[in-house]
């Protein structure tokens, strides 16, 4: 196994956690807007329902990361392909908001760019 595959998987996990934190912040901002009476109860409930659904979806992507053994892959491209296949199947089989797959792809692009930039070599 390449240590870069393991490193890639760890970075994907970190980026997913960051995405979860971002969505939680959006929920808090939505709650604050409701408390300041900037949005109606209906808009508040709809926004929170969508955001909580996104949280659940991103959480399932985290379980995909946990369910893929990096030692089975010789390079990050093979790992990423497997991850995307599983994530695509998961979102295709459920009623996940379409944006979650787009957000996931952006995070993967970020990790791939970071790894390929050579800014940080994984520890051996």
C-alpha positions in Angstrom: 0.0 0.0 0.0 1.1 3.5 -0.8 1.2 5.7 2.3 -0.2 8.4 0.0 -3.5 6.4 -0.3 -3.8 6.3 3.5 -2.9 9.9 3.7 -5.5 10.7 1.0 -8.2 8.8 3.0 -7.3 10.7 6.2 -7.5 14.0 4.4 -10.9 13.1 2.9 -12.1 12.3 6.4 -10.9 15.7 7.7 -12.5 17.5 4.8 -15.8 15.7 5.4 -15.7 16.7 9.1 -15.0 20.3 8.0 -18.1 20.1 5.7 -20.2 18.8 8.6 -19.0 21.8 10.7 -19.9 24.2 7.9 -23.4 22.8 7.7 -23.9 23.0 11.5 -22.9 26.7 11.3 -25.5 27.2 8.6 -28.1 25.6 10.9 -27.1 28.0 13.7 -27.3 31.0 11.3 -30.7 29.9 10.2 -31.8 29.6 13.8 -30.5 33.1 14.5 -32.2 34.5 11.5 -35.5 33.0 12.7 -35.0 34.4 16.2 -34.4 37.9 14.7 -37.6 37.4 12.8 -35.8 37.7 9.4 -37.4 34.5 8.1 -40.8 32.9 8.7 -41.3 29.7 10.7 -42.0 27.9 7.5 -38.7 29.0 5.9 -36.9 28.2 9.1 -38.3 24.7 9.2 -37.7 24.0 5.5 -34.1 25.3 5.7 -33.3 23.2 8.8 -34.9 20.1 7.3 -32.7 20.4 4.2 -29.6 21.2 6.2 -30.2 18.3 8.5 -30.7 16.0 5.5 -27.4 17.2 4.1 -25.7 16.4 7.5 -27.0 12.9 7.4 -25.8 12.4 3.8 -22.3 13.8 4.5 -22.2 11.5 7.5 -22.9 8.5 5.3 -20.0 9.6 3.1 -17.8 9.4 6.2 -18.9 5.8 6.8 -17.8 5.1 3.2 -14.3 6.4 4.0 -14.3 4.2 7.1 -15.4 1.2 5.1 -12.7 1.3 2.4 -9.3 -0.2 3.4 -6.6 2.0 1.9 -4.2 -0.9 1.9 -6.2 -2.5 -1.0 -5.2 0.4 -3.4 -2.0 1.0 -5.1 -2.7 4.7 -5.7 -5.0 7.5 -4.8 -6.8 7.5 -8.1 -8.0 3.9 -7.6 -9.1 4.8 -4.0 -10.9 7.9 -5.2 -12.6 5.9 -8.0 -13.9 3.4 -5.5 -15.0 6.1 -3.1 -16.9 8.0 -5.8 -18.5 4.8 -7.0 -19.8 4.0 -3.6 -20.9 7.6 -2.9 -22.6 7.8 -6.3 -24.5 4.6 -5.6 -25.5 5.8 -2.2 -26.8 9.1 -3.5 -28.5 7.5 -6.5 -30.3 5.0 -4.2 -31.6 7.6 -1.8 -33.3 10.9 -1.7 -30.1 12.8 -0.8 -30.0 16.4 -1.9 -28.2 16.7 -5.2 -25.8 19.3 -3.7 -24.2 16.9 -1.4 -22.5 15.0 -4.2 -21.3 18.3 -5.7 -19.9 19.3 -2.3 -18.2 15.9 -2.0 -16.6 16.3 -5.4 -15.3 19.7 -4.5 -13.7 18.3 -1.3 -12.1 15.5 -3.2 -10.7 17.9 -5.8 -9.3 20.0 -2.9 -7.6 16.9 -1.4 -6.2 15.8 -4.7 -4.8 19.2 -5.5 -3.2 19.4 -2.1 -1.6 16.0 -2.4 -0.4 16.6 -5.9 1.1 20.0 -5.0 3.7 18.2 -2.9 3.3 20.7 0.0 3.1 17.9 2.5 4.7 14.5 2.0 3.0 11.8 4.1 5.1 10.3 6.9 6.4 6.9 6.3 
